Amino acid sequence: LCSLRSSASPEEIEVAVANWQAGNTFVLVLSLEISMSPELQLERAPAILVNAEVPMGAPLLLHELRLRADRDTRVHCLFSKSLPNSVVLPIMGLAEEAGHEVPPDLEAHWCFGLDS
């Protein structure tokens, strides 16, 4: 397990990514800032991508997925109850358009969530 916060130095990021790509690290935890950085170059997409911090909007989430995932990546997103409906509703739409079932908890969040 290797965890990189947004304060990680370029050298720390380089070592962590090299270890992950070599198979020496099985879990690479990245802050949203590092994950979204175009400077972070991964040779392969992860088997599992967990978004613990969801970007504030569907376009940013799609951008992150295009950067980090491929068609074989299993993606999990953890949503905060403080996300406004202006963020939740477009993400629900993306899931439906892609043919995925919208999780009941996300639908409940939309029904009782914060106004945009």
Solvent accessible surface area in square Angstrom, and as a share of the most:
residue,aa,sasa,rsa
1,L,157,0.78
2,C,35,0.21
3,S,72,0.46
4,L,12,0.06
5,R,183,0.67
6,S,69,0.44
7,S,100,0.65
8,A,20,0.15
9,S,38,0.25
10,P,103,0.65
11,E,115,0.52
12,E,94,0.42
13,I,38,0.19
14,E,123,0.55
15,V,91,0.52
16,A,4,0.03
17,V,12,0.07
18,A,55,0.43
19,N,55,0.28
20,W,16,0.06
21,Q,45,0.20
22,A,72,0.56
23,G,33,0.32
24,N,106,0.54
25,T,17,0.10
26,F,174,0.72
27,V,80,0.46
28,L,32,0.16
29,V,68,0.39
30,L,42,0.21
31,S,17,0.11
32,L,40,0.20
33,E,109,0.49
34,I,11,0.06
35,S,7,0.05
36,M,33,0.15
37,S,26,0.17
38,P,84,0.53
39,E,140,0.63
40,L,10,0.05
41,Q,131,0.58
42,L,38,0.19
43,E,147,0.66
44,R,114,0.42
45,A,29,0.22
46,P,20,0.13
47,A,78,0.60
48,I,104,0.53
49,L,22,0.11
50,V,81,0.46
51,N,6,0.03
52,A,73,0.56
53,E,86,0.39
54,V,17,0.10
55,P,3,0.02
56,M,120,0.54
57,G,12,0.11
58,A,8,0.06
59,P,102,0.64
60,L,85,0.42
61,L,8,0.04
62,L,55,0.28
63,H,77,0.34
64,E,3,0.01
65,L,43,0.21
66,R,178,0.65
67,L,60,0.30
68,R,12,0.05
69,A,24,0.19
70,D,77,0.40
71,R,231,0.84
72,D,120,0.62
73,T,15,0.09
74,R,155,0.56
75,V,57,0.33
76,H,70,0.31
77,C,36,0.22
78,L,102,0.51
79,F,61,0.25
80,S,61,0.39
81,K,179,0.76
82,S,76,0.49
83,L,13,0.06
84,P,29,0.18
85,N,29,0.15
86,S,59,0.38
87,V,8,0.05
88,V,0,0.00
89,L,89,0.44
90,P,59,0.37
91,I,10,0.05
92,M,14,0.06
93,G,25,0.24
94,L,47,0.23
95,A,24,0.18
96,E,104,0.47
97,E,149,0.67
98,A,68,0.52
99,G,68,0.65
100,H,119,0.53
101,E,148,0.66
102,V,10,0.06
103,P,69,0.44
104,P,96,0.61
105,D,118,0.61
106,L,12,0.06
107,E,74,0.33
108,A,46,0.36
109,H,25,0.11
110,W,99,0.35
111,C,83,0.49
112,F,177,0.74
113,G,21,0.20
114,L,92,0.46
115,D,128,0.66
116,S,110,0.71
